[in-house]
Amino acid sequence: MSDKPIFDPEKIKMIDHKLLSGQIETPEEFMIENVIDFDVENTLQMSFNLDKNLVKVDFSVIVKTKSERANDHEAQGSYHFIYIYRIENIEALTKKSETNLTEVDARLATALSSISYSTSRGILLTRMQGTAFQHFILPIIDPGRLLKI
C-alpha cells in the first residue's frame, strides 16, 4: 500500500450476495401493538483473496422487540448475510502486515461496510413485513462502528 492509495468507489463491484439464514421467533401470545422499540446487535467481518481481487463481507444482525405491558416474552429476529466484492485496484489499497494480516485502506473498509449494511437494511425491510418487526428499520450508524476503527 503506497502512502497515498488511490481509492475510487467505482472500482468496487458487488458480484454476489447471499442470505445464509433468516429467522423470526414470535411468542404465540405476542401483541405487536405493544412494541415500543427494538434492540439491535450486529457484527461485520471481512475476508480477502488478494490474488483474485475479492473481498467477502460477513454481516449478522440480531433484533429483539422491546414492549410495554402485556408481552411476557419478546420476539427475536436473526439474519446472516454474505456479500462478495471485486475490487479492481485492491493491490493499491491493501498490504500484508508482518503478522500476515491484511491491512486495508480505511476508505475501502468504510465503503464496503457501508454498502453491506445499507443493502442489508433494504433486504430486512422486505423480509420483516407482516411480522412483529414490521416497523423495524435498521438504524443509520457510522460504518466505522462496525469496523471498530
N, C-alpha and C positions, 0 to 999 in steps of 0.2 A: 504494500500500500504506500503510495507516494505521500509526500507532505500535504498536497492538495489534491485529493482524489476527485475525479470528475463524476459527480452524481447527477444523473439525468433520469427522472421518473419515467420517461418514455422508453427507457431501455428495460423496464420491468414488464414482464408478460406473465399473467396468471395462466398457466397451462392446464391445471386440473384442480378440482376441489371435490371433497367428499364429506358427507355427513356420516361419520362412522357409527355414531349412536345418538339416539334421542329418545328421551323417556320423560313422561309426566306421571307423577303419582298423586292422586287426589283422594283424600278420605271420603268414604261413602256419604257421610252427612255434611260434607263441606258446603258452605254457603259463600258463593263468590261475592255477593253484595257486602260481605263483612271485610273484604280485603282492603287495607288502607295503604299498603306499601309493599316493597319487596326487598329482600336481602340478596345480594349478588356476590358470588366468588368466581374468579376466573384465573386461568393460568395460560401462559403462552410460552412455547419453546420453539427454537429454530434449529434446524439441522442443515448442513451444507454438503453438497457434492460439487466441489470446485472444478473437477475435471469435466463435468457436464454442464457447468454454469447453473446449477439448480439449488434452490432453497426450499425446504419443507417447513411450513409453519403449522404447528400443532396447537390448536386452541380449544380449551374446555371451559364450560360455564355451568355453574350450578345456581339456580334461582329458587328461593323459598318465599312463600307468601308471608305477610305479616297482617294479622287480622285483629279486629276488635270484636269483643263479645263472642258469641256462640260457637266459634270454631275451636274445638278442643285440640285438634291436630292441624298442622299446616300442610299445604300442597308443596310439592317439590318437583322441579324440572332439571334435567341434566342433559347436556349436549356436548358432543365431541366432534370437532371439525378438523380436517386436514386441507391445507392449501399448498399447491406446488407452483413455484415461480421459476421462470428462466430469466436470468439477469445477463444481458449481453456483455457488459463490461465488469463482470464480477471480479476479475483478477485485479482491477484497479481499485476496488472497494473492500477487498479482504486481504488478510495475510495470516500465515500460521505463526503463532507465538512460539516461544522457546519450549513451552509445555505441550505443544502440538494442538492447542486450541485455536479456533478460527477467530481472529479479531475482525470486526465488521465496522465499516464506516457508520457512524451514528445516524446519519441521514437515511441510509439504506434501511437500517434496522427499524427506524421510526416509521418509514414509509410502509414497509411490509407489515409491521404491527398494526398500523392504522387501517390499511386496506383489508387485512384479515378480520379485524374487529368490526369494521363497518359492514363488510359483506355478511358477517355472522348476524349482525343486527337485523338486516333485511330478511335473512332466512328465518330468524326467530320470530319476526313479526308475522310471517305467514304460517309458521308451524304452530304458533300458540293461540291462534284464533279459535274461539269456541271452547277454550279451556279456562281453568282457574287463573291463567296468565294472560287472558285476552287483552288486558290493559297494560301489560308489561312492554317497555321499550328499553333495550339495552342502553344504559346511560352513556352519555358522551364523557369521555375521560381523556386525560393526557396519555398518549400512546407510550410515553416513557415509563408510566406506572406499570405497564405490562412487561416492559423490558427491565425494570428495576435499574434504570440509569438516571 
